[in-house]
Amino acid sequence: MSATVIVGRQGRVVIPAEVRAALDLHAGDRLTLRVEKGRVVLERPADAVEGLRALGRGLPEGRSLVEELLAERREAADAE
C-alpha cells in the first residue's frame, strides 16, 4: 500500500484514512519517527521493541553484547 501526502506549513503530515485503517491506528496512538537511509519510518514503540528483540534472537546462548561493549570501552580507555 502506498499513499501520497502533503507536508503542511507547520510540518504536519496527515496519514490517510485507508492507511490508518490498514494499520489499525487510532487518534492518540503514539508512533516513533526515525530517518533510515533517507526515508521516514513511522512505527509503534512496541513494534520497534519487537524488532530489537528479533535481532537478539540469533545470538548464541550465553553471549552478552553488554559485556562485549564494556570490554571494548575498557580497552579504549586503557589505550588513551
N, C-alpha and C positions, 0 to 999 in steps of 0.2 A: 504494500500500500504506500502511496506517496501523495503528497498534497503540496500545493504552493501557498505560502503565507507571505504576508507583508509586514515588515518591521515598521511600527508606528513611530511618531515623533519622539516619544519618550522611551523608545527601545522595546516597546511591548510587542509580543507576538501572540496571536490567538491560535490555539490548537483547534483545528476544525472538528465539528461535532462527530463526524464519522470516525475520525482517528481516536477521539476521546472514548467513543462507544467501543471501538475495537480493542482498546487497551483498558477498558473499564475504569477510566479516570473520572473523578468527580470533583466538584468545587471543594477547595480546601485540601486536596491531596498535595503532598509535598513531593517535589521532584528534585533530583540533583542534576545540575548542568555542568558539563565539562567540555573542553575542546580537545578533540582527539584527531591528530593528523589533519588539521584544518577543517574538521567537521564539528558541528554542535551535537552533543549527545545528551539527551534527557532520559533519566531513569529513576525509578523509585529507589529510595535508600535500601530497602530490603533486597531488591534485585542486585544492587551494587555489592552488598554484603555476600549474597549467594555467589556472585561472580568471583569474589576473593576467596571464598571457601573452596570453590571448584579448582582454583589454582593450586591450593594446598593439598588437594586430594591425591595428586600424583606424586607427592613426596614420599620417600621411603619411611617406614615406621622408625621412630627414634631420632630422625634428623630434625634439628632445631635451627630454623633460619635466624631466630633471635640470637642464639649462641654464636652462630657464624658471623652475624653482623657485629656483635660485641667484640669478637676476636679480631675482626678486621679493623674496628675502631681502635682497639688497644695497640695493634701493630702500627697503625698510622700515628698514634700519639707517641709511641716509643721512637718512631723514626724522626720525629720533629726535634 
